[in-house]
Amino acid sequence: SLGLGVTGSGTTGQFPYYAANGTTLTATSTLFLATNESVGIGSTTPGAKLGVAGDVYASGFFNTSGVTGGYKLGGQLLGYASSTNGATVFGLEAGGAATTTSSNIQSSAFCYRALNSNTLAGSGNSAFGYQALMKGTTISSNAAFGKGALQETVTGNNNVAVGASASQNNISATTTVAVGAFAAGAGSTFSAQGYTLVGYSAGRNIVTGSDYNTFLGYQSGKLVT
């Protein structure tokens, strides 16, 4: 059957609805259709295709946007995963090219700005922690765990850094291992290769050219330059 009713006054974009049994449609619905085809729930100024003023409860979300998709907070990418390039990202400004190109494959980034600058092709990088592997552009097979781990490393492969500021300022590193807070955590940038440093502040003050050293233990090799 066809329902007939009287529509009350309203504003452009509002959906009228029956607020009570009867024949009168009101125009005070919180569901709103903007002229740009965006829909607002509880909002007359939706900032996206769907804008909701309040909490959202859902059984799931489905993203069909490919490698350029993801979930955003305040317009910034927050979470992303892809079966196309095998990348998993969670954190504001995290992930770099892992979220924009299928050539950056099998990389994971968790926390603010982790793997942030990885703009070129690379693979197999794992960055967990605030600004871990933040500046890496051309890098592969690196693992950084901890705040600032391998933070300044721009180029390099096959590096492992575990601990706050581990290998933080090594700008060009290859086949290095630093385990422990401030291991190879020099105060200024340097370039060194092939070292293995295990322990709090192990090799903390190494400089450019301090290659292929091995230090094991608390502050071992701290003053070696």
MOCOR-V353410 format. One record per residue. N is the residue number from 0. RES is the residue in one small letter. D_LAST is the distance of its C-alpha to the last C-alpha in Angstrom with 1 decimal. Layout:
N,RES,D_LAST
N,RES,D_LAST
This chain:
0,s,88.1
1,l,87.1
2,g,85.9
3,l,87.0
4,g,85.9
5,v,85.5
6,t,82.2
7,g,81.3
8,s,79.4
9,g,75.7
10,t,72.8
11,t,71.6
12,g,69.5
13,q,70.6
14,f,72.1
15,p,75.4
16,y,76.1
17,y,78.7
18,a,77.7
19,a,80.8
20,n,83.7
21,g,86.1
22,t,86.4
23,t,84.1
24,l,80.7
25,t,78.3
26,a,75.6
27,t,73.1
28,s,70.9
29,t,67.2
30,l,66.8
31,f,66.2
32,l,66.1
33,a,64.6
34,t,65.8
35,n,62.5
36,e,63.4
37,s,60.8
38,v,62.1
39,g,61.5
40,i,62.2
41,g,62.6
42,s,61.4
43,t,63.2
44,t,60.0
45,p,58.1
46,g,54.7
47,a,54.6
48,k,57.2
49,l,57.6
50,g,56.9
51,v,57.5
52,a,57.6
53,g,56.9
54,d,55.5
55,v,55.9
56,y,56.8
57,a,56.8
58,s,56.9
59,g,54.3
60,f,53.0
61,f,53.3
62,n,51.2
63,t,52.5
64,s,50.2
65,g,48.0
66,v,44.3
67,t,44.7
68,g,46.2
69,g,44.9
70,y,45.5
71,k,44.8
72,l,44.5
73,g,45.5
74,g,45.4
75,q,41.8
76,l,41.1
77,l,40.5
78,g,41.2
79,y,41.6
80,a,42.1
81,s,43.4
82,s,44.9
83,t,44.7
84,n,40.9
85,g,40.1
86,a,38.0
87,t,38.0
88,v,36.8
89,f,37.3
90,g,36.0
91,l,36.5
92,e,34.7
93,a,33.3
94,g,33.6
95,g,33.4
96,a,35.2
97,a,36.0
98,t,38.8
99,t,40.1
100,t,40.1
101,s,41.0
102,s,38.3
103,n,35.6
104,i,36.6
105,q,35.9
106,s,33.3
107,s,33.3
108,a,32.1
109,f,32.9
110,c,32.3
111,y,32.0
112,r,30.3
113,a,28.9
114,l,28.6
115,n,30.1
116,s,29.2
117,n,29.9
118,t,32.5
119,l,32.5
120,a,33.6
121,g,31.4
122,s,32.2
123,g,31.3
124,n,28.9
125,s,29.0
126,a,27.7
127,f,28.7
128,g,27.8
129,y,27.7
130,q,26.0
131,a,24.5
132,l,23.8
133,m,25.4
134,k,24.3
135,g,24.6
136,t,27.2
137,t,27.2
138,i,25.9
139,s,27.5
140,s,27.2
141,n,24.6
142,a,24.9
143,a,23.5
144,f,24.9
145,g,24.3
146,k,24.1
147,g,21.6
148,a,20.4
149,l,19.1
150,q,20.7
151,e,19.1
152,t,19.2
153,v,21.8
154,t,22.0
155,g,21.3
156,n,23.1
157,n,23.1
158,n,20.4
159,v,20.9
160,a,19.6
161,v,21.5
162,g,21.2
163,a,21.0
164,s,18.1
165,a,16.7
166,s,14.6
167,q,16.3
168,n,14.5
169,n,13.8
170,i,16.4
171,s,17.0
172,a,16.5
173,t,18.5
174,t,19.1
175,t,16.4
176,v,17.3
177,a,16.1
178,v,18.6
179,g,18.7
180,a,18.6
181,f,15.2
182,a,13.6
183,a,10.9
184,g,12.5
185,a,10.1
186,g,12.4
187,s,12.4
188,t,13.1
189,f,10.9
190,s,12.1
191,a,11.0
192,q,13.6
193,g,15.0
194,y,12.9
195,t,14.8
196,l,13.7
197,v,16.7
198,g,17.1
199,y,16.9
200,s,13.5
201,a,12.0
202,g,8.4
203,r,9.2
204,n,6.2
205,i,4.6
206,v,5.6
207,t,8.4
208,g,8.7
209,s,6.6
210,d,10.2
211,y,12.5
212,n,10.6
213,t,13.0
214,f,12.6
215,l,16.0
216,g,17.0
217,y,16.8
218,q,13.4
219,s,12.2
220,g,8.5
221,k,8.3
222,l,6.2
223,v,3.8
224,t,0.0
